[in-house]
């Protein structure tokens, strides 16, 4: 992207009318007393519909904790998270499980596929767990769009890393979730395969309007995002839009010096 389009603005610069996730004053403390660690220190942010938001920060900055709380995998010590207008911090375990099935898709660094299932069975699994009528046209489209048409009967052990990540992307898309969370989606791949996966992630946002939050340490990965949020010491300290990899690296260096 051209450097002339880069802007820097607060993480809540847009109005919240198009926000599918709203997080307010999130804190997360692990442990007690002198050994307590504050992973988040009052984070507030919105995730906007149809956008790809990248989250970056030095090791220990709180980015994984933030993602887990936004996705309902962990609970904040204080603060609130709303998904599609519903405060998930007030939900019990059963309600949270139902919400994740209906609203959230996941893409993990190490794929997290079930080894005994074929590629297509892994993709269909969240649909079957949801118990709703399966849209076969949609399933066929995402299998073909992710380049898995000739790999649908293969088990994960018979697939390359890139192919396994394609299965994970298709699986995340299968339920048409409100938001997909991608945790270091290229962290276990070589550079060529990483570029292909990043193209696919960008495509699912551009072509399907799939709201996505991606945690990454890779400036080249973050450069495909519509905006990049930077964390330091448990707080969002910077946001860039329209930034290229070089500008993101410079921002990371600045953030790391804080």
C-alpha positions as a Markdown table, in Angstrom:
| # | Residue | x | y | z |
|---|---|---|---|---|
| 1 | Unk | 0.0 | 0.0 | 0.0 |
| 2 | Unk | 1.1 | 3.5 | -0.7 |
| 3 | Unk | 2.5 | 5.4 | 2.3 |
| 4 | Unk | 0.4 | 8.4 | 1.4 |
| 5 | Unk | -2.7 | 6.6 | 2.6 |
| 6 | Unk | -1.4 | 5.8 | 6.0 |
| 7 | Unk | -3.3 | 7.4 | 8.9 |
| 8 | Unk | -2.9 | 7.1 | 12.6 |
| 9 | Unk | -6.0 | 7.3 | 14.8 |
| 10 | Unk | -7.4 | 6.0 | 18.1 |
| 11 | Unk | -8.8 | 2.5 | 18.2 |
| 12 | Unk | -12.3 | 3.7 | 18.5 |
| 13 | Unk | -12.2 | 6.4 | 15.8 |
| 14 | Unk | -15.1 | 5.1 | 13.9 |
| 15 | Unk | -18.6 | 5.3 | 15.3 |
| 16 | Unk | -19.7 | 2.1 | 17.1 |
| 17 | Unk | -22.8 | 1.7 | 14.8 |
| 18 | Unk | -20.8 | -0.7 | 12.5 |
| 19 | Unk | -19.0 | -2.4 | 15.4 |
| 20 | Unk | -19.7 | -6.1 | 15.8 |
| 21 | Unk | -17.4 | -6.3 | 18.8 |
| 22 | Unk | -17.2 | -3.6 | 21.5 |
| 23 | Unk | -14.6 | -4.0 | 24.3 |
| 24 | Unk | -14.6 | -1.5 | 27.2 |
| 25 | Unk | -11.9 | -1.0 | 29.8 |
| 26 | Unk | -10.7 | -4.6 | 29.8 |
| 27 | Unk | -8.3 | -5.7 | 32.5 |
| 28 | Unk | -6.9 | -9.2 | 33.1 |
| 29 | Unk | -4.9 | -10.1 | 36.2 |
| 30 | Unk | -3.3 | -13.5 | 36.7 |
| 31 | Unk | -2.3 | -14.5 | 40.2 |
| 32 | Unk | -2.5 | -12.5 | 43.4 |
| 33 | Unk | -0.4 | -10.3 | 45.6 |
| 34 | Unk | 3.2 | -9.7 | 44.8 |
| 35 | Unk | 3.2 | -12.3 | 42.0 |
| 36 | Unk | 0.2 | -10.9 | 40.2 |
| 37 | Unk | 0.6 | -10.1 | 36.5 |
| 38 | Unk | -1.6 | -7.6 | 34.7 |
| 39 | Unk | -1.9 | -8.8 | 31.1 |
| 40 | Unk | -4.4 | -6.2 | 30.2 |
| 41 | Unk | -4.7 | -2.7 | 31.7 |
| 42 | Unk | -7.9 | -1.0 | 30.6 |
| 43 | Unk | -8.1 | -1.9 | 26.9 |
| 44 | Unk | -11.0 | -0.4 | 24.9 |
| 45 | Unk | -11.5 | -1.1 | 21.2 |
| 46 | Unk | -14.1 | -1.9 | 18.5 |
| 47 | Unk | -14.0 | -4.4 | 15.7 |
| 48 | Unk | -15.8 | -3.1 | 12.7 |
| 49 | Unk | -18.0 | -5.0 | 10.4 |
| 50 | Unk | -16.4 | -6.3 | 7.2 |
| 51 | Unk | -12.8 | -5.2 | 8.2 |
| 52 | Unk | -9.6 | -7.1 | 8.9 |
| 53 | Unk | -8.0 | -5.9 | 12.1 |
| 54 | Unk | -4.5 | -7.0 | 12.9 |
| 55 | Unk | -3.2 | -6.9 | 16.5 |
| 56 | Unk | 0.5 | -6.7 | 17.1 |
| 57 | Unk | 2.8 | -6.0 | 20.0 |
| 58 | Unk | 6.0 | -7.2 | 21.7 |
| 59 | Unk | 6.1 | -10.6 | 23.5 |
| 60 | Unk | 4.1 | -10.3 | 26.7 |
| 61 | Unk | 2.2 | -7.2 | 25.5 |
| 62 | Unk | -1.2 | -8.9 | 26.0 |
| 63 | Unk | -2.3 | -9.5 | 22.4 |
| 64 | Unk | -3.1 | -13.2 | 22.9 |
| 65 | Unk | -5.0 | -12.5 | 26.1 |
| 66 | Unk | -7.0 | -9.8 | 24.3 |
| 67 | Unk | -7.9 | -12.1 | 21.5 |
| 68 | Unk | -9.0 | -14.9 | 24.0 |
| 69 | Unk | -11.2 | -12.5 | 25.9 |
| 70 | Unk | -12.8 | -11.0 | 22.7 |
| 71 | Unk | -13.5 | -14.5 | 21.6 |
| 72 | Unk | -15.0 | -15.6 | 24.9 |
| 73 | Unk | -12.2 | -18.1 | 25.6 |
| 74 | Unk | -11.2 | -16.3 | 28.7 |
| 75 | Unk | -13.0 | -13.9 | 31.0 |
| 76 | Unk | -11.7 | -10.4 | 31.9 |
| 77 | Unk | -11.0 | -9.4 | 35.5 |
| 78 | Unk | -13.0 | -6.3 | 34.8 |
| 79 | Unk | -14.6 | -4.6 | 31.8 |
| 80 | Unk | -17.1 | -5.8 | 29.2 |
| 81 | Unk | -17.1 | -7.4 | 25.7 |
| 82 | Unk | -20.2 | -7.3 | 23.4 |
| 83 | Unk | -20.6 | -9.3 | 20.3 |
| 84 | Unk | -23.5 | -8.3 | 18.0 |
| 85 | Unk | -24.9 | -6.3 | 20.9 |
| 86 | Unk | -24.8 | -9.1 | 23.5 |
| 87 | Unk | -22.6 | -8.7 | 26.6 |
| 88 | Unk | -20.6 | -12.0 | 26.6 |
| 89 | Unk | -19.0 | -11.3 | 30.0 |
| 90 | Unk | -22.4 | -12.0 | 31.6 |
| 91 | Unk | -22.9 | -15.4 | 29.9 |
| 92 | Unk | -22.5 | -18.8 | 31.5 |
| 93 | Unk | -20.4 | -21.6 | 30.0 |
| 94 | Unk | -23.4 | -23.2 | 28.1 |
| 95 | Unk | -24.4 | -19.8 | 26.7 |
| 96 | Unk | -20.8 | -19.0 | 25.7 |
| 97 | Unk | -20.4 | -22.3 | 23.9 |
| 98 | Unk | -23.6 | -21.6 | 21.9 |
| 99 | Unk | -22.5 | -18.0 | 21.1 |
| 100 | Unk | -19.1 | -19.2 | 19.9 |
| 101 | Unk | -20.8 | -21.8 | 17.6 |
| 102 | Unk | -23.1 | -19.2 | 16.1 |
| 103 | Unk | -20.9 | -16.1 | 16.0 |
| 104 | Unk | -17.2 | -17.1 | 16.0 |
| 105 | Unk | -14.8 | -18.9 | 13.8 |
| 106 | Unk | -11.2 | -19.7 | 14.6 |
| 107 | Unk | -8.0 | -20.2 | 12.6 |
| 108 | Unk | -5.0 | -21.4 | 14.7 |
| 109 | Unk | -1.2 | -21.4 | 14.1 |
| 110 | Unk | -1.1 | -25.2 | 14.4 |
| 111 | Unk | -4.4 | -25.8 | 12.5 |
| 112 | Unk | -6.2 | -27.8 | 15.2 |
| 113 | Unk | -7.8 | -30.3 | 12.8 |
| 114 | Unk | -9.2 | -33.6 | 14.0 |
| 115 | Unk | -6.8 | -36.2 | 12.6 |
| 116 | Unk | -9.3 | -39.0 | 12.2 |
| 117 | Unk | -11.5 | -36.8 | 9.9 |
| 118 | Unk | -11.1 | -36.0 | 6.3 |
| 119 | Unk | -10.6 | -32.4 | 5.1 |
| 120 | Unk | -14.3 | -32.1 | 4.2 |
| 121 | Unk | -15.4 | -33.7 | 7.4 |
| 122 | Unk | -13.3 | -31.2 | 9.4 |
| 123 | Unk | -14.9 | -28.4 | 7.4 |
| 124 | Unk | -18.4 | -29.7 | 8.0 |
| 125 | Unk | -17.9 | -30.4 | 11.7 |
| 126 | Unk | -19.0 | -26.9 | 13.1 |
| 127 | Unk | -22.1 | -27.1 | 10.9 |
| 128 | Unk | -23.0 | -30.5 | 12.2 |
| 129 | Unk | -22.4 | -29.4 | 15.8 |
| 130 | Unk | -24.7 | -26.4 | 15.3 |
| 131 | Unk | -27.5 | -28.8 | 14.3 |
| 132 | Unk | -28.9 | -26.6 | 11.6 |
| 133 | Unk | -29.7 | -27.5 | 8.0 |
| 134 | Unk | -26.5 | -27.4 | 6.0 |
| 135 | Unk | -26.2 | -25.1 | 3.0 |
| 136 | Unk | -24.6 | -27.5 | 0.6 |
| 137 | Unk | -24.0 | -24.8 | -2.0 |
| 138 | Unk | -22.0 | -22.7 | 0.5 |
| 139 | Unk | -20.0 | -25.8 | 1.6 |
| 140 | Unk | -19.1 | -26.5 | -2.0 |
| 141 | Unk | -18.1 | -22.9 | -2.7 |
| 142 | Unk | -15.7 | -22.6 | 0.2 |
| 143 | Unk | -14.1 | -25.9 | -0.5 |
| 144 | Unk | -13.4 | -24.9 | -4.1 |
| 145 | Unk | -12.5 | -21.3 | -3.2 |
| 146 | Unk | -9.9 | -22.5 | -0.7 |
| 147 | Unk | -8.4 | -24.8 | -3.3 |
| 148 | Unk | -9.4 | -28.1 | -1.6 |
| 149 | Unk | -11.6 | -29.7 | -4.2 |
| 150 | Unk | -9.1 | -32.4 | -4.9 |
| 151 | Unk | -8.1 | -32.8 | -1.3 |
| 152 | Unk | -11.5 | -33.2 | 0.4 |
| 153 | Unk | -11.1 | -36.9 | 1.2 |
| 154 | Unk | -7.6 | -36.5 | 2.6 |
| 155 | Unk | -6.9 | -36.6 | 6.3 |
| 156 | Unk | -4.7 | -34.0 | 7.9 |
| 157 | Unk | -1.6 | -36.3 | 7.9 |
| 158 | Unk | -1.9 | -36.5 | 4.1 |
| 159 | Unk | -1.9 | -32.7 | 3.7 |
| 160 | Unk | 0.8 | -30.1 | 3.6 |
| 161 | Unk | 0.9 | -27.4 | 6.2 |
| 162 | Unk | -0.6 | -24.9 | 3.8 |
| 163 | Unk | -3.4 | -27.3 | 2.8 |
| 164 | Unk | -4.2 | -27.9 | 6.5 |
| 165 | Unk | -4.4 | -24.2 | 7.0 |
| 166 | Unk | -6.8 | -23.9 | 4.0 |
| 167 | Unk | -9.0 | -26.5 | 5.7 |
| 168 | Unk | -8.9 | -24.5 | 8.9 |
| 169 | Unk | -9.9 | -21.3 | 6.9 |
| 170 | Unk | -12.8 | -23.2 | 5.2 |
| 171 | Unk | -13.9 | -24.6 | 8.5 |
| 172 | Unk | -13.9 | -21.1 | 10.1 |
| 173 | Unk | -16.0 | -19.8 | 7.2 |
| 174 | Unk | -18.4 | -22.7 | 7.2 |
| 175 | Unk | -20.9 | -21.2 | 9.7 |
| 176 | Unk | -20.7 | -17.7 | 8.2 |
| 177 | Unk | -19.6 | -16.4 | 11.7 |
| 178 | Unk | -20.0 | -12.8 | 12.8 |
| 179 | Unk | -16.2 | -12.7 | 13.3 |
| 180 | Unk | -13.2 | -14.9 | 12.7 |
| 181 | Unk | -10.2 | -14.9 | 15.0 |
| 182 | Unk | -6.9 | -15.9 | 13.4 |
| 183 | Unk | -4.1 | -16.6 | 15.9 |
| 184 | Unk | -0.7 | -16.3 | 14.1 |
| 185 | Unk | -2.2 | -18.1 | 11.0 |
| 186 | Unk | 1.1 | -18.1 | 9.1 |
| 187 | Unk | 3.4 | -18.8 | 12.1 |
| 188 | Unk | 4.0 | -22.4 | 11.2 |
| 189 | Unk | 4.4 | -21.9 | 7.4 |
| 190 | Unk | 7.2 | -21.1 | 5.0 |
| 191 | Unk | 7.3 | -17.7 | 3.3 |
| 192 | Unk | 5.8 | -18.8 | 0.0 |
| 193 | Unk | 2.9 | -20.7 | 1.7 |
| 194 | Unk | 2.4 | -17.8 | 4.1 |
| 195 | Unk | 1.8 | -15.4 | 1.2 |
| 196 | Unk | -0.8 | -17.8 | -0.3 |
| 197 | Unk | -2.6 | -18.1 | 3.1 |
| 198 | Unk | -2.5 | -14.3 | 3.6 |
| 199 | Unk | -4.0 | -13.8 | 0.1 |
| 200 | Unk | -6.8 | -16.2 | 1.1 |
| 201 | Unk | -7.4 | -14.4 | 4.4 |
| 202 | Unk | -7.6 | -11.1 | 2.6 |
| 203 | Unk | -9.9 | -12.6 | 0.0 |
| 204 | Unk | -12.4 | -13.8 | 2.6 |
| 205 | Unk | -12.7 | -10.3 | 3.9 |
| 206 | Unk | -12.9 | -8.6 | 0.6 |
| 207 | Unk | -15.1 | -11.0 | -1.2 |
| 208 | Unk | -17.3 | -12.2 | 1.6 |
| 209 | Unk | -17.2 | -9.2 | 4.0 |
| 210 | Unk | -15.9 | -11.5 | 6.7 |
| 211 | Unk | -15.0 | -9.5 | 9.8 |
| 212 | Unk | -11.7 | -10.8 | 11.0 |
| 213 | Unk | -9.3 | -10.2 | 13.9 |
| 214 | Unk | -5.7 | -11.5 | 13.3 |
| 215 | Unk | -3.0 | -11.6 | 16.0 |
| 216 | Unk | 0.4 | -11.7 | 14.4 |
| 217 | Unk | 4.1 | -10.8 | 15.0 |
| 218 | Unk | 4.7 | -10.6 | 11.2 |
| 219 | Unk | 4.6 | -7.1 | 9.7 |
| 220 | Unk | 4.0 | -8.6 | 6.2 |
| 221 | Unk | 1.0 | -10.4 | 7.5 |
| 222 | Unk | -0.3 | -7.3 | 9.3 |
| 223 | Unk | 0.1 | -5.2 | 6.1 |
| 224 | Unk | -2.9 | -7.0 | 4.5 |
| 225 | Unk | -5.1 | -5.6 | 7.3 |
| 226 | Unk | -7.4 | -2.6 | 7.0 |
| 227 | Unk | -6.0 | -1.4 | 10.3 |
| 228 | Unk | -3.3 | -2.5 | 12.8 |
| 229 | Unk | -3.6 | -2.1 | 16.5 |
| 230 | Unk | -0.4 | -2.1 | 18.6 |
| 231 | Unk | -0.3 | -3.2 | 22.2 |
| 232 | Unk | 2.3 | -2.5 | 24.8 |
| 233 | Unk | 2.2 | -3.4 | 28.5 |
| 234 | Unk | -1.5 | -4.4 | 28.3 |
| 235 | Unk | -2.8 | -1.3 | 26.5 |
| 236 | Unk | -3.5 | -0.3 | 23.0 |
| 237 | Unk | -1.1 | 2.5 | 22.3 |
| 238 | Unk | -1.2 | 3.0 | 18.5 |
| 239 | Unk | -3.3 | 2.4 | 15.5 |
| 240 | Unk | -2.4 | 2.6 | 11.8 |
| 241 | Unk | -4.5 | 2.4 | 8.6 |
| 242 | Unk | -3.2 | 1.8 | 5.1 |
| 243 | Unk | 0.3 | 1.0 | 6.4 |
| 244 | Unk | 2.8 | -1.2 | 4.5 |
| 245 | Unk | 5.2 | -3.6 | 6.1 |
| 246 | Unk | 8.0 | -1.1 | 6.5 |
| 247 | Unk | 5.7 | 1.4 | 8.3 |
| 248 | Unk | 4.4 | -1.4 | 10.5 |
| 249 | Unk | 8.0 | -2.4 | 11.4 |
| 250 | Unk | 8.8 | 1.2 | 12.3 |
| 251 | Unk | 5.7 | 1.4 | 14.5 |
| 252 | Unk | 6.6 | -1.9 | 16.2 |
| 253 | Unk | 10.1 | -0.6 | 17.0 |
| 254 | Unk | 8.6 | 2.6 | 18.5 |
| 255 | Unk | 6.1 | 0.6 | 20.5 |
| 256 | Unk | 8.8 | -1.8 | 21.8 |
| 257 | Unk | 10.8 | 1.1 | 23.1 |
| 258 | Unk | 8.0 | 2.3 | 25.4 |
